[in-house]
Amino acid sequence: MFKPKKIQTLDEQAIVKTALQAMPQPSRRLFLQRGLSLGGLSLLTGCTLADEDSVERALMRVSTFNDKVQAWLFNPNKLAPTYPDSMITRPFPFNAFYGVEDIPKINGDSFQLEVGGLVANKRPWSLAQLHALPQVSQVTRHICVEGWSAIGKWGGVPFATFLQHIGADLTAKYVGFKCADDYYTSIDMPSALQAQTQLSLTYDGQILPPEYGYPMKLRIATKLGYKNPKHIQAIYVTNVNPGGYWEDQGYNWFGGS
């Protein structure tokens, strides 16, 4: 007697649970808020979810779609909230993909910031040259993808000003960052030019401490913490998406807060 071959089926709840665990916290919350099921994921992406690889492809489509929506909704003229000094979180938390004992040790006297890509002037910058540029400060909230937030006071050069000084092509799509701790990330040009985006050199009126990113970090109040690279060594302008340390592991690339 002919016996039909048993078709292996997927455990819908197990797949969705695994998918959610692999996603950054904000995306996970959105999935849960929308009550997205495996069937909903299939309809949204147009994928046939027959195995783990197809689920991963579907999730990547959702992430890419999310990036496009965030970029479309982003208003570079809208500022993030600012706060009085009395609301600064003290101490401001240390956060990295390594322990505090592994913070890179950087000699500020010999430090040179590299610039490259679609810029007219590729000469390196010393810390003294960066500190000689017009400085501004902001008290804004840092929002971490892990679910916590803290308010800090950052001082430095408006990033748009720095891009103008190096003759960056402001019509390019992306700005990439390479860091002394092997971290890397990238942002879209409209976010780079937003008024609060800052090449931060100080924290709370003092030279930026090592645990917060010495000799400089990018402070971008409109994005999640992982889009705020520390210990920056090189900045480059490009039309090819450079990705990022966490973004290449599945985090949303746009990373808006």
Secondary structure as the mmCIF struct_conf table of DSSP 4:
data_model
#
loop_
_struct_conf.conf_type_id
_struct_conf.id
_struct_conf.beg_label_comp_id
_struct_conf.beg_label_asym_id
_struct_conf.beg_label_seq_id
_struct_conf.end_label_comp_id
_struct_conf.end_label_asym_id
_struct_conf.end_label_seq_id
HELX_LH_PP_P HELX_LH_PP_P1 PRO A 4 GLN A 8
HELX_RH_AL_P HELX_RH_AL_P1 GLU A 12 GLN A 21
TURN_TY1_P TURN_TY1_P1 ALA A 22 ALA A 22
BEND BEND1 MET A 23 MET A 23
HELX_RH_AL_P HELX_RH_AL_P2 GLN A 25 ARG A 34
TURN_TY1_P TURN_TY1_P2 GLY A 35 GLY A 35
HELX_RH_AL_P HELX_RH_AL_P3 LEU A 38 THR A 45
TURN_TY1_P TURN_TY1_P3 GLY A 46 GLY A 46
BEND BEND2 ASP A 51 ASP A 51
HELX_RH_AL_P HELX_RH_AL_P4 GLU A 52 LEU A 73
TURN_TY1_P TURN_TY1_P4 PRO A 76 ASN A 77
HELX_LH_PP_P HELX_LH_PP_P2 LYS A 78 PRO A 81
HELX_RH_3T_P HELX_RH_3T_P1 ASP A 85 MET A 87
BEND BEND3 ARG A 90 PRO A 91
HELX_LH_PP_P HELX_LH_PP_P3 PHE A 92 PHE A 94
BEND BEND4 PHE A 97 TYR A 98
HELX_RH_3T_P HELX_RH_3T_P2 VAL A 100 ASP A 102
HELX_LH_PP_P HELX_LH_PP_P4 ILE A 103 LYS A 105
TURN_TY1_P TURN_TY1_P5 GLY A 108 SER A 110
STRN STRN1 LEU A 113 LEU A 113
STRN STRN2 GLU A 114 GLY A 117
BEND BEND5 LEU A 118 LEU A 118
STRN STRN3 VAL A 119 VAL A 119
BEND BEND6 ALA A 120 ALA A 120
STRN STRN4 TRP A 125 TRP A 125
HELX_RH_AL_P HELX_RH_AL_P5 LEU A 127 HIS A 131
TURN_TY1_P TURN_TY1_P6 ALA A 132 ALA A 132
BEND BEND7 LEU A 133 LEU A 133
STRN STRN5 VAL A 136 ILE A 143
TURN_TY1_P TURN_TY1_P7 VAL A 145 GLU A 146
BEND BEND8 GLY A 147 GLY A 147
STRN STRN6 SER A 149 PRO A 158
HELX_RH_AL_P HELX_RH_AL_P6 PHE A 159 HIS A 165
TURN_TY1_P TURN_TY1_P8 ILE A 166 GLY A 167
STRN STRN7 ALA A 168 ALA A 168
TURN_TY1_P TURN_TY1_P9 LEU A 170 THR A 171
BEND BEND9 ALA A 172 LYS A 173
STRN STRN8 TYR A 174 CYS A 179
TURN_TY1_P TURN_TY1_P10 ALA A 180 ASP A 181
BEND BEND10 ASP A 182 ASP A 182
STRN STRN9 TYR A 184 ASP A 188
HELX_RH_AL_P HELX_RH_AL_P7 MET A 189 LEU A 193
BEND BEND11 GLN A 194 GLN A 194
TURN_TY1_P TURN_TY1_P11 ALA A 195 GLN A 196
STRN STRN10 GLN A 198 TYR A 203
TURN_TY1_P TURN_TY1_P12 ASP A 204 GLY A 205
STRN STRN11 GLN A 206 ILE A 207
HELX_LH_PP_P HELX_LH_PP_P5 LEU A 208 PRO A 209
HELX_RH_3T_P HELX_RH_3T_P3 PRO A 210 TYR A 212
TURN_TY1_P TURN_TY1_P13 GLY A 213 PRO A 215
STRN STRN12 LYS A 217 ARG A 219
TURN_TY1_P TURN_TY1_P14 ALA A 221 THR A 222
STRN STRN13 LYS A 223 LYS A 223
HELX_RH_3T_P HELX_RH_3T_P4 GLY A 225 LYS A 227
BEND BEND12 ASN A 228 ASN A 228
BEND BEND13 HIS A 231 HIS A 231
STRN STRN14 ILE A 232 THR A 238
BEND BEND14 ASN A 239 VAL A 240
TURN_TY1_P TURN_TY1_P15 TYR A 245 TRP A 246
HELX_RH_3T_P HELX_RH_3T_P5 GLU A 247 GLN A 249
TURN_TY1_P TURN_TY1_P16 GLY A 250 GLY A 250
BEND BEND15 TRP A 253 PHE A 254
STRN STRN15 GLY A 256 GLY A 256
#
